[in-house]
Amino acid sequence: MDRLFGGPVLPTLFKLAIASIAVGVVLAVFGIKPIDLWRDFLDTLGRIWEMGFDAIDWSLQYLLLGAVVVIPIFVAVRLWSVLVARGKE
């Protein structure tokens, strides 16, 4: 258990409690509540999730837009090369 806590368990827990109280006092001075931090954290995760899907949607739109031009040109070039190669035989 000492390896998990980085030293003796009780002194480590005491240090964590003191640090938590100190940080809690500082956050209280700025008017920050624990529930606000939790809500902000969850909202941030939700925004990251939405941004990921927005990025996929954005890339698919441009993929399809480019494919409308690129695929017909590719097919035409391949057909042309097959016809030219067949004419040389």
DSSP file with accessible surface (Angstrom, degrees, kcal/mol):
  #  RESIDUE AA STRUCTURE BP1 BP2  ACC     N-H-->O    O-->H-N    N-H-->O    O-->H-N    TCO  KAPPA ALPHA  PHI   PSI    X-CA   Y-CA   Z-CA
    1    1 A M     >        0   0  149      0, 0.0     4,-1.7     0, 0.0     6,-0.2   0.000 360.0 360.0 360.0 -31.2    0.0    0.0    0.0
    2    2 A D  H  >> +     0   0   92      1,-0.2     5,-2.0     2,-0.2     4,-1.1   0.863 360.0  54.2 -63.0 -34.8    2.9    2.3    0.6
    3    3 A R  H  45S+     0   0  239      1,-0.2    -1,-0.2     3,-0.2     3,-0.1   0.873 105.9  53.2 -67.2 -35.7    4.0    2.1   -3.0
    4    4 A L  H  45S+     0   0  137      1,-0.2    -1,-0.2    -3,-0.1    -2,-0.2   0.913 116.7  36.9 -65.1 -41.9    0.5    3.1   -4.1
    5    5 A F  H  <5S-     0   0   62     -4,-1.7    -1,-0.2     2,-0.3    -2,-0.2   0.522 109.9-118.0 -89.4  -8.0    0.5    6.3   -2.0
    6    6 A G  T  <5S+     0   0   73     -4,-1.1    -3,-0.2    -5,-0.2    -4,-0.1   0.729  85.1   0.1  79.6  18.0    4.2    7.1   -2.4
    7    7 A G  S   <S-     0   0   20     -5,-2.0    -2,-0.3    -6,-0.2    -1,-0.1  -0.965 116.8 -11.3 160.4-167.4    5.0    6.7    1.2
    8    8 A P     >  -     0   0   78      0, 0.0     4,-1.6     0, 0.0     5,-0.2  -0.292  62.3-130.7 -58.8 142.2    3.2    5.8    4.5
    9    9 A V  H  > S+     0   0   39      1,-0.2     4,-2.7     2,-0.2     5,-0.2   0.933  97.2  47.6 -65.8 -53.0   -0.5    5.9    4.1
   10   10 A L  H  > S+     0   0  138      1,-0.2     4,-2.5     2,-0.2     5,-0.2   0.933 113.1  46.0 -62.7 -46.7   -1.7    8.0    7.0
   11   11 A P  H  > S+     0   0   64      0, 0.0     4,-2.5     0, 0.0    -1,-0.2   0.908 113.8  51.0 -62.4 -35.4    0.8   10.9    6.5
   12   12 A T  H  X S+     0   0   26     -4,-1.6     4,-2.4     2,-0.2    -2,-0.2   0.928 110.5  47.7 -66.8 -44.2    0.0   10.9    2.8
   13   13 A L  H  X S+     0   0   77     -4,-2.7     4,-2.3     2,-0.2    -1,-0.2   0.895 111.1  52.4 -62.3 -38.4   -3.8   11.0    3.5
   14   14 A F  H  X S+     0   0  140     -4,-2.5     4,-2.4    -5,-0.2    -2,-0.2   0.926 109.7  48.3 -63.4 -43.7   -3.2   13.9    6.0
   15   15 A K  H  X S+     0   0  147     -4,-2.5     4,-2.6     1,-0.2     5,-0.2   0.907 111.3  50.5 -63.2 -41.0   -1.2   15.9    3.4
   16   16 A L  H  X S+     0   0   95     -4,-2.4     4,-2.5     2,-0.2    -1,-0.2   0.902 110.1  50.4 -63.9 -39.0   -3.9   15.3    0.8
   17   17 A A  H  X S+     0   0   48     -4,-2.3     4,-2.3     2,-0.2    -2,-0.2   0.933 112.0  46.8 -65.1 -43.7   -6.6   16.5    3.3
   18   18 A I  H  X S+     0   0   88     -4,-2.4     4,-2.4     2,-0.2    -2,-0.2   0.930 113.6  48.2 -64.3 -44.7   -4.6   19.7    4.1
   19   19 A A  H  X S+     0   0   52     -4,-2.6     4,-2.6     1,-0.2     5,-0.2   0.912 110.9  52.0 -63.5 -38.5   -4.0   20.4    0.4
   20   20 A S  H  X S+     0   0   80     -4,-2.5     4,-2.5    -5,-0.2    -1,-0.2   0.905 109.8  48.5 -65.6 -40.6   -7.7   19.8   -0.4
   21   21 A I  H  X S+     0   0  112     -4,-2.3     4,-2.4     2,-0.2    -1,-0.2   0.937 111.8  49.6 -63.9 -43.6   -8.8   22.2    2.3
   22   22 A A  H  X S+     0   0   54     -4,-2.4     4,-2.1     1,-0.2    -2,-0.2   0.938 113.7  44.5 -62.8 -45.5   -6.3   24.9    1.1
   23   23 A V  H  X S+     0   0   84     -4,-2.6     4,-2.7     1,-0.2     5,-0.2   0.908 111.5  54.5 -66.5 -38.8   -7.5   24.5   -2.5
   24   24 A G  H  X S+     0   0   38     -4,-2.5     4,-2.3    -5,-0.2    -1,-0.2   0.903 107.7  49.6 -61.4 -40.1  -11.1   24.5   -1.4
   25   25 A V  H  X S+     0   0   89     -4,-2.4     4,-2.1     2,-0.2    -1,-0.2   0.937 111.6  48.5 -64.5 -44.1  -10.6   27.8    0.5
   26   26 A V  H  X S+     0   0   80     -4,-2.1     4,-1.3     1,-0.2    -2,-0.2   0.936 113.0  47.3 -62.4 -45.0   -9.0   29.4   -2.6
   27   27 A L  H  <>S+     0   0   52     -4,-2.7     5,-2.6     1,-0.2    -1,-0.2   0.892 109.8  53.6 -64.6 -37.7  -11.8   28.2   -4.9
   28   28 A A  H ><5S+     0   0   66     -4,-2.3     3,-1.4    -5,-0.2    -1,-0.2   0.875 102.5  58.1 -64.8 -36.0  -14.4   29.5   -2.4
   29   29 A V  H 3<5S+     0   0  113     -4,-2.1    -1,-0.2     1,-0.3    -2,-0.2   0.890 108.7  45.9 -59.8 -37.0  -12.7   32.9   -2.4
   30   30 A F  T 3<5S-     0   0  154     -4,-1.3    -1,-0.3    -5,-0.1    -2,-0.2   0.403 119.5-112.9 -87.0   2.6  -13.3   33.0   -6.2
   31   31 A G  T < 5 +     0   0   53     -3,-1.4     2,-0.5     1,-0.2    -3,-0.2   0.744  64.7 149.6  75.7  24.2  -16.9   31.8   -5.7
   32   32 A I      < -     0   0   65     -5,-2.6    -1,-0.2    -6,-0.1    -2,-0.1  -0.789  29.2-159.7 -94.8 129.9  -16.4   28.5   -7.4
   33   33 A K    >>  -     0   0  131     -2,-0.5     4,-1.7     1,-0.1     3,-0.5  -0.806  26.3-120.2-107.9 151.0  -18.5   25.6   -6.2
   34   34 A P  H 3> S+     0   0  109      0, 0.0     4,-2.2     0, 0.0     5,-0.2   0.882 113.5  55.0 -57.0 -38.5  -17.7   21.9   -6.6
   35   35 A I  H 3> S+     0   0   80      1,-0.2     4,-2.7     2,-0.2     5,-0.2   0.874 104.9  54.2 -65.7 -33.3  -20.9   21.3   -8.6
   36   36 A D  H <> S+     0   0   56     -3,-0.5     4,-2.6     2,-0.2    -1,-0.2   0.911 107.8  49.7 -65.5 -41.3  -20.0   24.0  -11.0
   37   37 A L  H  X S+     0   0   83     -4,-1.7     4,-2.2     2,-0.2    -2,-0.2   0.919 112.4  47.7 -62.3 -42.1  -16.6   22.3  -11.7
   38   38 A W  H  X S+     0   0  146     -4,-2.2     4,-2.4     2,-0.2    -2,-0.2   0.927 113.0  47.5 -66.2 -44.4  -18.3   19.0  -12.3
   39   39 A R  H  X S+     0   0  139     -4,-2.7     4,-2.8     1,-0.2     5,-0.2   0.918 112.4  49.8 -62.6 -43.7  -21.0   20.5  -14.6
   40   40 A D  H  X S+     0   0   94     -4,-2.6     4,-2.4     2,-0.2    -1,-0.2   0.898 110.1  51.5 -61.9 -39.5  -18.3   22.4  -16.5
   41   41 A F  H  X S+     0   0  106     -4,-2.2     4,-2.2    -5,-0.2    -2,-0.2   0.945 112.7  44.4 -62.2 -47.1  -16.3   19.2  -16.9
   42   42 A L  H  X S+     0   0   79     -4,-2.4     4,-2.3     1,-0.2    -2,-0.2   0.896 112.8  51.7 -66.6 -39.2  -19.2   17.3  -18.2
   43   43 A D  H  X S+     0   0   82     -4,-2.8     4,-2.5     2,-0.2    -1,-0.2   0.903 108.8  51.7 -62.6 -39.8  -20.2   20.2  -20.6
   44   44 A T  H  X S+     0   0   66     -4,-2.4     4,-2.4     2,-0.2    -2,-0.2   0.923 109.0  49.5 -63.9 -43.4  -16.6   20.2  -21.9
   45   45 A L  H  X S+     0   0   84     -4,-2.2     4,-2.3     1,-0.2    -1,-0.2   0.915 111.1  50.8 -61.0 -40.7  -16.7   16.5  -22.6
   46   46 A G  H  X S+     0   0   29     -4,-2.3     4,-2.5     1,-0.2    -2,-0.2   0.906 109.9  49.1 -63.7 -40.9  -20.0   17.0  -24.4
   47   47 A R  H  X S+     0   0  144     -4,-2.5     4,-2.7     2,-0.2    -1,-0.2   0.898 110.1  50.8 -66.1 -40.3  -18.6   19.8  -26.5
   48   48 A I  H  X S+     0   0   97     -4,-2.4     4,-2.1     2,-0.2    -2,-0.2   0.925 110.4  50.4 -62.4 -41.8  -15.5   17.7  -27.4
   49   49 A W  H  X S+     0   0  177     -4,-2.3     4,-1.8     1,-0.2    -2,-0.2   0.937 112.8  45.8 -60.6 -46.9  -17.9   14.8  -28.4
   50   50 A E  H  X S+     0   0  119     -4,-2.5     4,-2.6     1,-0.2    -1,-0.2   0.891 109.9  54.1 -65.0 -39.9  -19.9   17.2  -30.6
   51   51 A M  H  X S+     0   0  122     -4,-2.7     4,-2.4     2,-0.2    -1,-0.2   0.877 105.4  54.8 -63.3 -35.7  -16.8   18.7  -32.2
   52   52 A G  H  X S+     0   0   36     -4,-2.1     4,-1.9     1,-0.2    -1,-0.2   0.941 111.7  42.6 -62.2 -44.7  -15.6   15.2  -33.1
   53   53 A F  H  X S+     0   0  109     -4,-1.8     4,-2.5     1,-0.2    -2,-0.2   0.855 111.9  54.8 -71.8 -32.8  -18.9   14.5  -35.0
   54   54 A D  H  X S+     0   0  101     -4,-2.6     4,-2.8     2,-0.2    -1,-0.2   0.903 107.5  50.9 -63.9 -38.4  -18.9   18.0  -36.5
   55   55 A A  H  X S+     0   0   55     -4,-2.4     4,-2.6     2,-0.2    -2,-0.2   0.903 110.4  48.6 -66.1 -39.8  -15.4   17.3  -37.8
   56   56 A I  H  X S+     0   0   90     -4,-1.9     4,-2.5     2,-0.2    -2,-0.2   0.935 112.6  48.1 -64.7 -44.4  -16.5   14.1  -39.4
   57   57 A D  H  X S+     0   0   86     -4,-2.5     4,-2.1     2,-0.2    -2,-0.2   0.929 112.3  49.7 -60.7 -44.6  -19.6   15.8  -40.9
   58   58 A W  H  X S+     0   0  150     -4,-2.8     4,-1.9     1,-0.2    -2,-0.2   0.931 112.6  46.5 -60.8 -45.9  -17.3   18.6  -42.3
   59   59 A S  H  X S+     0   0   55     -4,-2.6     4,-2.4     1,-0.2    -1,-0.2   0.883 110.5  52.6 -68.8 -36.0  -14.8   16.1  -43.8
   60   60 A L  H  X S+     0   0   85     -4,-2.5     4,-2.7     2,-0.2     5,-0.2   0.899 106.9  53.3 -66.0 -37.8  -17.6   14.0  -45.4
   61   61 A Q  H  X S+     0   0  109     -4,-2.1     4,-2.3     1,-0.2    -2,-0.2   0.939 113.2  42.4 -61.4 -46.4  -19.1   17.0  -47.0
   62   62 A Y  H  X S+     0   0  130     -4,-1.9     4,-2.5     2,-0.2     5,-0.2   0.848 111.6  55.8 -70.8 -33.0  -15.8   18.0  -48.6
   63   63 A L  H  X S+     0   0  108     -4,-2.4     4,-2.5     2,-0.2    -2,-0.2   0.952 112.0  42.4 -61.4 -48.5  -15.1   14.4  -49.5
   64   64 A L  H  X S+     0   0  115     -4,-2.7     4,-1.7     2,-0.2    -2,-0.2   0.900 113.2  52.9 -66.2 -40.2  -18.3   14.1  -51.4
   65   65 A L  H  X S+     0   0  115     -4,-2.3     4,-0.7    -5,-0.2    -2,-0.2   0.939 114.1  42.2 -61.3 -44.6  -17.9   17.5  -53.0
   66   66 A G  H >X S+     0   0   32     -4,-2.5     4,-3.1     1,-0.2     3,-0.9   0.883 109.4  58.4 -69.5 -36.0  -14.4   16.6  -54.3
   67   67 A A  H 3X S+     0   0   33     -4,-2.5     4,-1.8     1,-0.3    -1,-0.2   0.839  95.0  64.6 -65.1 -30.5  -15.5   13.1  -55.4
   68   68 A V  H 3< S+     0   0  107     -4,-1.7    -1,-0.3     1,-0.2    -2,-0.2   0.851 116.5  29.2 -61.0 -30.1  -18.2   14.6  -57.7
   69   69 A V  H <X S+     0   0   88     -3,-0.9     4,-1.4    -4,-0.7    -2,-0.2   0.878 122.6  47.1 -94.3 -45.7  -15.3   16.1  -59.7
   70   70 A V  H  X S+     0   0   88     -4,-3.1     4,-2.8     1,-0.2     5,-0.2   0.911 106.1  54.7 -70.3 -44.8  -12.4   13.7  -59.1
   71   71 A I  H  X S+     0   0   94     -4,-1.8     4,-2.8    -5,-0.2     5,-0.2   0.932 108.7  46.8 -62.1 -48.0  -14.2   10.3  -59.8
   72   72 A P  H  > S+     0   0   74      0, 0.0     4,-2.6     0, 0.0    -1,-0.2   0.913 113.8  49.3 -61.5 -37.6  -15.6   11.2  -63.3
   73   73 A I  H  X S+     0   0  101     -4,-1.4     4,-2.6     2,-0.2     5,-0.2   0.933 111.5  49.6 -64.8 -43.5  -12.1   12.6  -64.3
   74   74 A F  H  X S+     0   0  125     -4,-2.8     4,-2.6     2,-0.2     5,-0.2   0.938 112.2  47.3 -59.2 -46.9  -10.5    9.4  -63.0
   75   75 A V  H  X S+     0   0   69     -4,-2.8     4,-2.7     1,-0.2     5,-0.2   0.924 112.4  49.8 -62.2 -43.6  -13.0    7.2  -64.9
   76   76 A A  H  X S+     0   0   57     -4,-2.6     4,-2.6    -5,-0.2    -2,-0.2   0.924 111.9  47.5 -62.9 -43.3  -12.5    9.3  -68.1
   77   77 A V  H  X S+     0   0   88     -4,-2.6     4,-2.6     2,-0.2    -1,-0.2   0.920 112.9  48.7 -64.9 -42.8   -8.7    9.1  -67.9
   78   78 A R  H  X S+     0   0  132     -4,-2.6     4,-2.1    -5,-0.2    -2,-0.2   0.928 113.1  47.1 -64.0 -44.0   -8.8    5.3  -67.3
   79   79 A L  H  X S+     0   0  104     -4,-2.7     4,-2.6    -5,-0.2    -2,-0.2   0.921 112.3  50.5 -62.5 -42.5  -11.1    4.8  -70.2
   80   80 A W  H  X S+     0   0  178     -4,-2.6     4,-2.6    -5,-0.2     5,-0.2   0.926 110.2  49.2 -61.7 -43.8   -9.0    7.0  -72.4
   81   81 A S  H  X S+     0   0   43     -4,-2.6     4,-2.3     2,-0.2    -1,-0.2   0.883 111.7  49.4 -66.2 -35.5   -5.8    5.0  -71.5
   82   82 A V  H  X S+     0   0   65     -4,-2.1     4,-2.3     2,-0.2    -2,-0.2   0.935 112.9  46.9 -68.0 -42.3   -7.5    1.7  -72.2
   83   83 A L  H  X S+     0   0  107     -4,-2.6     4,-1.9     2,-0.2    -2,-0.2   0.904 113.8  47.3 -66.0 -41.2   -8.8    2.9  -75.6
   84   84 A V  H  X S+     0   0   57     -4,-2.6     4,-1.2    -5,-0.2    -1,-0.2   0.925 113.0  48.9 -66.8 -42.0   -5.4    4.3  -76.5
   85   85 A A  H  X S+     0   0   53     -4,-2.3     4,-0.5    -5,-0.2     3,-0.3   0.890 111.4  49.9 -65.6 -36.6   -3.6    1.1  -75.4
   86   86 A R  H >< S+     0   0  166     -4,-2.3     3,-0.7     1,-0.2    -1,-0.2   0.865 106.9  55.4 -69.8 -34.9   -6.1   -1.0  -77.4
   87   87 A G  H 3< S+     0   0   68     -4,-1.9    -1,-0.2     1,-0.2    -2,-0.2   0.780 102.9  56.4 -69.3 -24.8   -5.5    1.2  -80.5
   88   88 A K  H 3<        0   0  174     -4,-1.2    -1,-0.2    -3,-0.3    -2,-0.2   0.647 360.0 360.0 -82.9 -11.6   -1.8    0.6  -80.4
   89   89 A E    <<        0   0  194     -3,-0.7    -3,-0.1    -4,-0.5    -4,-0.0  -0.104 360.0 360.0 -76.4 360.0   -2.2   -3.2  -80.5
